[in-house]
Amino acid sequence: AIIAAARALLVTFGAEPKTDREILGVFRKHLIDPGWVEGQTRQLLDAAIDWRMGDRDALTDLLGQAEQLAERVEKLFVSLDASLKFAVAPVAQKDASPANEAAAHTVDLRGVACPMNFVKAKLALEQVAVGDVLDVLLDDGEPVRNAPASFAEQGQQVLEITNMGGHFSVKVRRKE
């Protein structure tokens, strides 16, 4: 049931993994990491692989988590719109540590000229979950003047612009 639940939504991302391990890896990448499914589901997926490999006798102690996963996948499936986007909000990631989040969501665009720096920053922002913050490192001048304004025009939240001496740090919260 865990593998079936994990496989159910992968077609919406154009993924067709073959093995159980591939299914769970793609599920992590597209549904857990961006926040569509609770972060604690990682442990459930690891336990499912352990069980399949014979390293674990049973999964009965995780039945409640498996049921929650199936319910969340069903809720996401029912919410799909015509363009295969979820109409429900992502869940909060309860197990993410702030230190790891900061390190994982930084893009260094020093030396990248306008408008390519904004294009790359926008692509990086699309990789973080809605509500998370991306730290964009930009050069002084046009890059730090234009990129934050472009983010604001597109509905993102520019939290702060900090002069780091030689370059700037722009913190942007993903809103959509």
C-alpha positions in Angstrom: 0.0 0.0 0.0 2.9 2.4 0.8 4.5 1.8 -2.7 1.1 2.1 -4.4 0.4 5.4 -2.6 3.8 6.7 -3.5 3.4 5.7 -7.2 -0.1 7.2 -7.5 0.9 10.9 -8.2 4.2 10.4 -9.9 2.6 10.6 -13.4 1.8 14.3 -12.7 5.5 15.0 -12.7 6.2 13.0 -15.8 8.0 10.3 -13.9 7.8 6.6 -14.6 10.1 4.9 -12.1 10.4 1.1 -12.4 11.7 -0.2 -9.1 10.3 0.4 -5.6 13.5 2.2 -4.6 13.1 4.5 -7.7 9.5 5.1 -6.9 10.3 6.2 -3.3 13.2 8.4 -4.5 11.0 10.2 -7.0 8.2 10.5 -4.4 10.7 12.1 -2.0 11.9 14.6 -4.6 8.6 15.7 -5.9 6.2 15.3 -3.0 8.0 15.3 0.4 10.9 17.7 -0.3 8.6 20.5 -1.7 6.1 20.0 1.2 3.1 18.3 -0.4 3.5 15.4 2.0 4.7 15.5 5.6 8.4 15.2 6.1 8.0 12.3 8.6 6.9 10.2 5.6 10.6 9.7 4.8 10.9 7.3 7.8 7.9 5.4 6.6 9.4 5.0 3.1 12.7 3.9 4.6 10.9 1.3 6.7 9.0 0.0 3.6 12.3 -0.5 1.8 13.8 -2.2 4.8 10.8 -4.5 4.9 11.1 -5.3 1.2 14.8 -6.1 1.7 14.0 -8.4 4.6 15.7 -6.2 7.2 12.4 -5.6 9.0 9.8 -8.3 9.9 6.6 -6.2 9.7 5.2 -2.7 9.2 2.3 -3.1 11.6 3.7 -0.4 14.0 3.5 2.1 11.1 0.0 1.3 10.0 -1.3 4.7 11.2 1.4 6.6 9.2 0.6 4.4 6.1 -3.1 5.3 6.4 -2.2 9.0 6.8 0.0 8.8 3.6 -2.8 7.2 1.7 -5.3 9.8 2.8 -2.9 12.7 1.9 -2.2 11.2 -1.5 -6.0 10.8 -2.1 -6.6 14.4 -1.1 -3.8 15.6 -3.4 -5.2 13.4 -6.3 -8.7 14.8 -5.9 -7.4 18.4 -5.8 -5.6 18.1 -9.2 -6.8 20.7 -11.7 -6.8 20.5 -15.5 -3.1 21.4 -15.7 -2.2 18.7 -13.2 -1.4 21.2 -10.4 -2.5 20.6 -6.8 -5.3 22.9 -5.6 -4.6 22.3 -1.9 -1.9 23.9 0.1 1.4 22.1 1.0 1.7 20.8 4.5 4.2 22.3 7.0 7.5 20.5 7.2 7.8 19.8 10.9 11.1 18.0 10.8 13.2 20.5 8.9 15.8 22.3 10.9 16.4 26.0 10.3 20.1 25.5 9.8 19.6 22.9 7.1 17.0 25.0 5.4 19.2 28.0 5.2 22.1 26.0 3.7 19.8 24.2 1.3 18.2 27.3 -0.1 21.0 29.5 -1.2 21.9 30.4 -4.8 25.2 32.3 -5.6 24.6 34.5 -8.6 27.6 36.8 -8.2 29.2 37.4 -11.6 25.9 36.6 -13.4 24.7 39.6 -15.5 21.1 40.9 -15.8 18.6 39.5 -16.8 20.1 36.0 -16.6 20.7 36.4 -12.8 16.9 36.8 -12.3 16.1 33.9 -14.6 18.4 31.6 -12.6 17.1 33.0 -9.3 13.5 32.4 -10.3 14.4 28.8 -11.3 16.1 28.3 -8.0 13.0 29.7 -6.2 10.8 27.2 -8.0 12.8 24.4 -6.4 12.0 25.4 -2.8 8.6 24.8 -1.1 6.0 27.5 -0.9 6.7 29.4 2.3 10.4 28.7 2.3 13.1 31.4 1.9 15.7 31.5 -0.8 18.9 33.4 -0.1 20.1 34.9 -3.4 23.7 36.3 -3.5 23.9 39.2 -6.1 26.5 41.7 -7.2 26.1 45.4 -6.4 24.5 47.6 -9.1 21.9 46.5 -11.6 21.6 42.9 -10.2 20.7 44.0 -6.7 18.4 46.8 -8.0 16.6 44.7 -10.6 16.2 41.2 -9.2 14.3 42.1 -6.0 12.0 44.4 -7.9 11.3 41.6 -10.4 10.5 39.1 -7.6 8.1 41.6 -6.0 6.4 42.2 -9.3 5.8 38.5 -9.6 4.1 38.2 -6.2 7.1 36.9 -4.2 7.9 38.4 -0.8 11.4 40.1 -0.6 12.2 39.9 3.1 15.5 41.7 3.3 18.4 43.0 1.3 21.7 42.9 3.1 25.0 44.4 2.0 27.6 41.8 2.6 30.6 44.0 1.6 31.2 43.4 -2.1 27.9 41.6 -2.8 24.4 41.5 -1.5 22.2 38.8 0.1 18.5 39.0 -0.9 16.1 36.8 1.0 13.0 35.9 -0.9 10.0 34.0 0.5 8.2 31.8 -2.1 4.5 32.8 -2.1 3.2 30.7 -5.1 
